[in-house]
Amino acid sequence: MAIRQIYGTIGHGSEIISGEGFSCEKLQSGVYMVRFEKPFSKLPSAVCTVFQPPWNNNGISIKIFDITLDSFTCITSKVDHPVDSGFTFIVTGEE
């Protein structure tokens, strides 16, 4: 069983700041889909964090609401509505 990790940093407009082996698309305000170039063989695990300057966080959070063998979708939001935000992520799973 070989384990693989994909990690990256995404800007608030869905541009890739760092990382490789994936693409990112902004589906709507605050909703991002990260697609893996090579799917995992079993459902992977993912962790995301908000990526903003410390003076610009303003209570933004991130939630992964869908994960498959070849992608995950997350939303960055304030308490009551989605907002665009950068984020970092790590996905770990079996090759």
Phi and psi in degrees as GROMACS dihedral restraints (atoms count N, CA, C in turn):
[ dihedral_restraints ]
;  ai    aj    ak    al  type     phi  dphi    fc
    3     4     5     6     1   -94.5    20    10
    4     5     6     7     1   134.3    20    10
    6     7     8     9     1  -100.8    20    10
    7     8     9    10     1   139.3    20    10
    9    10    11    12     1  -126.6    20    10
   10    11    12    13     1   144.9    20    10
   12    13    14    15     1  -122.1    20    10
   13    14    15    16     1   139.9    20    10
   15    16    17    18     1  -122.5    20    10
   16    17    18    19     1   133.9    20    10
   18    19    20    21     1  -143.1    20    10
   19    20    21    22     1   155.5    20    10
   21    22    23    24     1  -171.4    20    10
   22    23    24    25     1   172.2    20    10
   24    25    26    27     1  -125.5    20    10
   25    26    27    28     1   128.9    20    10
   27    28    29    30     1  -117.0    20    10
   28    29    30    31     1   135.8    20    10
   30    31    32    33     1   -81.3    20    10
   31    32    33    34     1   166.3    20    10
   33    34    35    36     1   -62.7    20    10
   34    35    36    37     1   -16.9    20    10
   36    37    38    39     1   -98.5    20    10
   37    38    39    40     1     8.2    20    10
   39    40    41    42     1    85.0    20    10
   40    41    42    43     1     9.7    20    10
   42    43    44    45     1   -73.5    20    10
   43    44    45    46     1   142.0    20    10
   45    46    47    48     1   -81.4    20    10
   46    47    48    49     1   120.2    20    10
   48    49    50    51     1   -91.6    20    10
   49    50    51    52     1   -39.4    20    10
   51    52    53    54     1  -151.7    20    10
   52    53    54    55     1   159.7    20    10
   54    55    56    57     1   102.9    20    10
   55    56    57    58     1   170.1    20    10
   57    58    59    60     1  -155.1    20    10
   58    59    60    61     1   167.5    20    10
   60    61    62    63     1    88.7    20    10
   61    62    63    64     1    15.6    20    10
   63    64    65    66     1  -155.7    20    10
   64    65    66    67     1   167.1    20    10
   66    67    68    69     1  -130.3    20    10
   67    68    69    70     1   163.8    20    10
   69    70    71    72     1  -137.4    20    10
   70    71    72    73     1   137.4    20    10
   72    73    74    75     1  -130.3    20    10
   73    74    75    76     1   132.3    20    10
   75    76    77    78     1   -85.4    20    10
   76    77    78    79     1   116.4    20    10
   78    79    80    81     1   -82.7    20    10
   79    80    81    82     1   -34.8    20    10
   81    82    83    84     1  -166.3    20    10
   82    83    84    85     1  -179.7    20    10
   84    85    86    87     1   -53.2    20    10
   85    86    87    88     1   118.8    20    10
   87    88    89    90     1    78.3    20    10
   88    89    90    91     1    -1.4    20    10
   90    91    92    93     1  -112.9    20    10
   91    92    93    94     1   122.2    20    10
   93    94    95    96     1  -126.6    20    10
   94    95    96    97     1   138.6    20    10
   96    97    98    99     1  -114.3    20    10
   97    98    99   100     1   124.2    20    10
   99   100   101   102     1  -104.5    20    10
  100   101   102   103     1   120.7    20    10
  102   103   104   105     1  -107.4    20    10
  103   104   105   106     1   133.9    20    10
  105   106   107   108     1   -86.3    20    10
  106   107   108   109     1   137.4    20    10
  108   109   110   111     1   -61.7    20    10
  109   110   111   112     1   -36.3    20    10
  111   112   113   114     1  -123.6    20    10
  112   113   114   115     1   121.8    20    10
  114   115   116   117     1   -64.2    20    10
  115   116   117   118     1   155.2    20    10
  117   118   119   120     1   -81.7    20    10
  118   119   120   121     1   158.8    20    10
  120   121   122   123     1   -83.5    20    10
  121   122   123   124     1   -26.8    20    10
  123   124   125   126     1  -130.8    20    10
  124   125   126   127     1   159.1    20    10
  126   127   128   129     1   -56.6    20    10
  127   128   129   130     1   122.1    20    10
  129   130   131   132     1   -83.0    20    10
  130   131   132   133     1   174.3    20    10
  132   133   134   135     1  -109.4    20    10
  133   134   135   136     1   146.4    20    10
  135   136   137   138     1  -135.3    20    10
  136   137   138   139     1   148.8    20    10
  138   139   140   141     1  -133.6    20    10
  139   140   141   142     1   135.3    20    10
  141   142   143   144     1  -128.2    20    10
  142   143   144   145     1   150.8    20    10
  144   145   146   147     1  -135.6    20    10
  145   146   147   148     1   151.4    20    10
  147   148   149   150     1   -68.5    20    10
  148   149   150   151     1   140.0    20    10
  150   151   152   153     1  -121.5    20    10
  151   152   153   154     1    98.6    20    10
  153   154   155   156     1  -144.4    20    10
  154   155   156   157     1   154.5    20    10
  156   157   158   159     1   -59.1    20    10
  157   158   159   160     1   147.5    20    10
  159   160   161   162     1   -58.1    20    10
  160   161   162   163     1   -27.7    20    10
  162   163   164   165     1   -87.2    20    10
  163   164   165   166     1     1.6    20    10
  165   166   167   168     1  -124.8    20    10
  166   167   168   169     1    16.6    20    10
  168   169   170   171     1   -71.7    20    10
  169   170   171   172     1   -47.0    20    10
  171   172   173   174     1    49.1    20    10
  172   173   174   175     1    40.3    20    10
  174   175   176   177     1    72.9    20    10
  175   176   177   178     1    28.4    20    10
  177   178   179   180     1   -83.3    20    10
  178   179   180   181     1   138.1    20    10
  180   181   182   183     1  -125.5    20    10
  181   182   183   184     1   170.1    20    10
  183   184   185   186     1  -134.1    20    10
  184   185   186   187     1   144.0    20    10
  186   187   188   189     1  -140.6    20    10
  187   188   189   190     1   131.1    20    10
  189   190   191   192     1   -86.3    20    10
  190   191   192   193     1   123.5    20    10
  192   193   194   195     1  -116.5    20    10
  193   194   195   196     1    -1.2    20    10
  195   196   197   198     1  -156.2    20    10
  196   197   198   199     1   137.1    20    10
  198   199   200   201     1  -143.0    20    10
  199   200   201   202     1   135.2    20    10
  201   202   203   204     1  -130.4    20    10
  202   203   204   205     1  -174.3    20    10
  204   205   206   207     1   -65.8    20    10
  205   206   207   208     1   -25.7    20    10
  207   208   209   210     1  -121.6    20    10
  208   209   210   211     1     7.1    20    10
  210   211   212   213     1  -167.9    20    10
  211   212   213   214     1   166.5    20    10
  213   214   215   216     1  -140.0    20    10
  214   215   216   217     1   153.8    20    10
  216   217   218   219     1  -124.1    20    10
  217   218   219   220     1   133.8    20    10
  219   220   221   222     1  -133.5    20    10
  220   221   222   223     1   163.6    20    10
  222   223   224   225     1  -130.7    20    10
  223   224   225   226     1   133.9    20    10
  225   226   227   228     1  -104.6    20    10
  226   227   228   229     1   132.8    20    10
  228   229   230   231     1  -153.9    20    10
  229   230   231   232     1   163.3    20    10
  231   232   233   234     1   -92.5    20    10
  232   233   234   235     1  -172.6    20    10
  234   235   236   237     1   -57.5    20    10
  235   236   237   238     1   -39.7    20    10
  237   238   239   240     1  -120.4    20    10
  238   239   240   241     1     3.0    20    10
  240   241   242   243     1  -162.7    20    10
  241   242   243   244     1   151.5    20    10
  243   244   245   246     1   -67.9    20    10
  244   245   246   247     1   146.1    20    10
  246   247   248   249     1  -140.9    20    10
  247   248   249   250     1   147.8    20    10
  249   250   251   252     1   -68.2    20    10
  250   251   252   253     1   139.5    20    10
  252   253   254   255     1  -158.6    20    10
  253   254   255   256     1   150.1    20    10
  255   256   257   258     1   -74.2    20    10
  256   257   258   259     1   160.2    20    10
  258   259   260   261     1  -155.7    20    10
  259   260   261   262     1   160.2    20    10
  261   262   263   264     1  -115.3    20    10
  262   263   264   265     1   156.9    20    10
  264   265   266   267     1  -151.6    20    10
  265   266   267   268     1   157.6    20    10
  267   268   269   270     1  -136.3    20    10
  268   269   270   271     1   130.1    20    10
  270   271   272   273     1  -120.9    20    10
  271   272   273   274     1   129.7    20    10
  273   274   275   276     1  -128.0    20    10
  274   275   276   277     1   134.1    20    10
  276   277   278   279     1  -170.0    20    10
  277   278   279   280     1  -179.3    20    10
  279   280   281   282     1   -80.7    20    10
  280   281   282   283     1   140.2    20    10
